[in-house]
Amino acid sequence: MRWQKIYDVLKTYDDENRRGWYSYTWANHGVSIMRKSDPNKIYHLDLFKWGRPADEATVETLKVGEDGKLVWDWVASDTIKFSELPDADDYVVADPIFHPYIGMVRIKKINSPVEDNDLIHKDLMYVRAREIDEQRLNFMTLNGIKKYINKYDEYFYNRRWYGCANKDDVPPEEITDCAWCGNSTNEYSAAEFHFNYNEYHIATPGNINKENKHRRHFKEQEWLFPWISNGWDRDECLYIQTSSLWMWTDKKALKEHKDKIIADIGILMKEAGVEEYELVEIRKPFKYFAL
């Protein structure tokens, strides 16, 4: 797709949003694009320039930073005129955040720690778990993870801002960081949180399908979530995505980082009451289609 077409979508986003279409990517009135043939360079198109020339985009280039980590480098002088943007039809909406691990987990057996009187966040309100009587394994797992994150989010919040925390809630040594992203438990079919200095997005197939519907509407690449091709029951599987603003160029260091993520996923599964599960890595996170 040509960059002009993506820019046109950006200019009409507010109108589409009023009709019920939503995209986290476009909500801030700016979008990052890259060419498939040149994935090491990102051009950021802003609808509102805030004093900068109206016909100018900022540029981020992938560079090797400290300790052999890949970083997106941007300085104020890295700009390019629209007229100088490469004239090509292979532009896609880009995500400047790396995803060290994207995968699916299939829950085979669970003994959920969620009790009848636990509060569950659903449909923009809190209800007792007994009022839902959840039977789907993936939702039971999500509810268990949320209960676990709630406990230690409060501990780290109190320690961070007040310098004290309940000694009865001290986490085990392998948990060094825990906090919700955004507002509390997010939504019933998805959870976003920081855990051991990685940002996790864990969601059901239905949640990913809903997000893909909106991504498709705004000409974005769709997330690849191949539960059907794996022969899995959708009510038994979850999508797991981690984000980081950097990634190692050293394959050994990257493998060690992924191994740590997989170990943390194991902690989350255990604390959610999952006794048996299968985890697979998604090596091609996006579904490409003709735009």
Buried (B, 14 or more C-beta within 10 A) or exposed (E): BBBEEBBEBBEEBEEBBEEEBBBEBBEEEBBBBBBEEEEEBBBBBBBEEEEEEEEBBBBBEBEEEEEEBBBBEBEEEBBBEBEEBEEEEEBBBBBEBBBBBBBBBBBEEBEBBBEEEBBBBBEEEEEEBEEBEBEBBBBBBBBBBBBBBBBBBBBBBBBEEEEEBEEEEEBEEEBEBBBBEEEEBBBBBBBBBBBBEBBBBBBBBBBBBBBBEBBBBBBBBBBBBEBEEEEBEBBBBBBBBBBBEBBBEEEEBBEEBBEBBBEBBEBBBEBBBBEEBEBBEBEEBBBEEEB
